[in-house]
Every structure is written in C-alpha cells, then in structure tokens.
Amino acid sequence: MSNHGFSTKALHVGNKPDESTGAVSPPIYQTSTYVQSSPGKHKGYEYSRTHNPTRSRLQECLSSLENAKHCMVTSSGMSTTHIIMQCIPKGATVICGDDIYGGTFRLFNTVIDHEYNFIFTDTTDTEATIKLVKEKKPALLWLESPTNPLLKISDIVALTEASNQVNAVSVVDNTFMSPYFQKPLDLGATITYHSMSKYINGHSDVVAGAAMTNDSELYDKMLYFQNSIGPNQSPFDSWLVLRGVKTLAVRMDKHEENAMEVAKYLESHPLVEKVTYPGLTSHPQHDIAKSQMSGFGGMITFFIKGGIENSRLFLENVSLFVLAESLGGVESLIEHPAIMTHASIPKAEREKIGLTDNLIRLSVGIEDLKDLIEDLDNGFAACK
Ligand SMILES: *Cc1c(COP(=O)(O)O)cnc(C)c1O
C-alpha cells in the first residue's frame, strides 16, 4: 500500500474485510480479554488495555498516513502527551514553543513542572531557537505548528535538524494540519503528535490522541508506559476514528476552500483589526507555511475592533458557527480563547504572547460558504 495515494490508504489500510465473516466494515472487538489455548499461548492479544484488534487497525491506518513505522493511539491527546513525557528522563531540559494548546501548557506548567526544566520560547524565531537548542542541549524540543490559537508557524526542517544534532527528541503537534496537509516525520521530527479529537476523527464525537514515530526503541517505551498507566482507547472510539479518517482528505480540502474565502472576507471587513490565516500573504510565516505544508487548513484567528464588548456581541449573534470549545469538526465552531480554551494561561502571560481579549478563533466547517458568510455578517451587524 505504501505507493498508494493518501485517500486510498485512509480507506484501505487497517480496513481489510473481516476474515471470518467477510464484513466490509471492520468489527468492533468489544472485549477486555482473549482466550488462550494453553497458558501463555494466544493469537497476539491478551488484554485490551495492552492491545485490541480494532485499535490495532486504526494504528496501522494512521502509521501509513504519516509515513511512519509505528503509531500509538490513546484515549485523549493529553494522555498521549503525558506518555511521551514519561519517555524523557526526569531533570532534563525541555524547550517548548510559547504559544501552545492551553492543556499542554497546563500539564507542563502545573503538573510536571517540577520534573523538568521547561524553557518556553518563540520558536518562530528560527535562529534564536537553534542557538538555544545548541546551548541548552535539551532532551526534548516540543513544537506546535501551526499553533493554537495564534497560528504561528515554526520552521520544522531547521529546528528538528538542530535538535537531532544534540540528540534531542523532537515532537511536532500536527493537530491543526492533520497528516493530509503536513507530515512532520518527513520533515525531520522524531514524533508526530495528534489530538484526534479534532480533524482526524472530524465529527466532534470522540476524544483521542496519537503519536507516530519511526524510532522503534522510543515506540516500545511509549507502549510500555501506555500499558502501565492505562489510558487505552476504547474499541468503539477506535472504530469511530477509523471511520472518520476515511474522509479526511475530502474534508480537509473543503475546510481549506471555505477558510480561504472566510479569511479574505474578514480581511476586508471594516470591523476587523487583523486576520491571521497561514494562506494569506499577510501571514508572517506564509513562506514557511508554503514550504512545509501542502495546504493551509481550516483554522482562522481574527481580532475584532471594539474589544471584549464586541467580541461578546459577535459570539452571541452567530448561529451556524457554534460557540464551543474544540475544533476540526465538520460543523463550524467559534470560540473566545481568553475566556474559554486558554483561560488556564494567566492573563499577563496571555497578553505577552498576543492572546488578547478581542481575539476570536474560528474552526471553519464544511457547510456552504454563502451561509457561513451570512452568519458572520449577522455577528458583525450586532456589534457596536
Ligand atoms: C485539543 C488539542 C490537544 C489536546 O487533545 P485532547 O484530545 O483534547 O486531549 C493538544 N494539542 C492541540 C493543538 C489541540 O488542539
């Protein structure tokens, strides 16, 4: 299958018809345990915390989409993060982007903060970050690109090369691009990370995480910790993601097509101070985006004129854009990071990185474009 295209792999790898019945849709192996013919003699499955055939199918499919040898699937993006951190020696230095998912920030800053020496830095400054990596020799470089919610883009090739030179593990949180638009392992990263709760599953009905790698030793460690800590993905949720990922390519193309038009509409609107979308030439890292991504995705951040008051009025008066946390579902979502997803970051920290009270984040869905624009028009019409 390795020479097949993306959608062919998404549909067929891990999706072979069931051998015992011929069922085309893969079975949900809703079992905790497996029969043994003699003590210790089994078919590769002993207990579902460790392995489950539905989860194995999903892992096989996802590996093929990121051009990876291995994939670990867990019950949430955050549990995947926690497991990756278990593989990093305690006391080590970790260099991490300064604009990251709020939950990642919370884990690093309030749960395992005493276990590592975290250095948060603006990784869009390539030269300064390379210098820091050479000087501090971290055990881990954690990049999110594009970032949530500011859509900052880091030079993955240059930064992972620097981290490889000091034998650091590099992780790229690829949640916003999905494997369809960006393949960090091909760009030099050790691990590609996904919250599959977002685009990979794509239907806002599952929480799940995944890490892909070509490093077999590291993968064995991750599996050891997954089994020891226990955040295993259920058979049913594995099956839902296996189904969701089949349409990833067509969904991502439509998300992007709509997002590009919405971004242009926002950029020309008098009540908008600034729009951030990697596909706009006004994006500060537009050139890097073009070089390492094959598309620009469906996430847009914009700053509305009139501060918190207009933010609130706008959010209360759109209806197709559902006011909710999360992103990457087929339906359009809208949210206010300072109050909602990123409230766990102290206000002073937020303002320092530009996460202000007039910032609104859109996850542009796959609805008809004219309806989305009309909805946004209604939001602006209610503003002062
Ligand atoms: C949602 C998200 C996570 C965390 O994943 P969960 O599945 O919610 O645990 C991590 N990184 C990014 C960029 C996210 O958007």
The ligand as a Gaussian input file, in Angstrom:
#p B3LYP/6-31G(d) Opt

LIG

0 1
 C       -7.140000      19.599000      21.603000
 C       -5.686000      19.720000      21.463000
 C       -4.812000      18.947000      22.254000
 C       -5.304000      18.020000      23.363000
 O       -6.030000      16.957000      22.895000
 P       -7.298000      16.266000      23.636000
 O       -7.705000      15.220000      22.659000
 O       -8.320000      17.322000      23.849000
 O       -6.811000      15.700000      24.932000
 C       -3.464000      19.075000      22.019000
 N       -2.965000      19.907000      21.069000
 C       -3.772000      20.668000      20.307000
 C       -3.181000      21.582000      19.277000
 C       -5.145000      20.605000      20.474000
 O       -5.946000      21.391000      19.720000

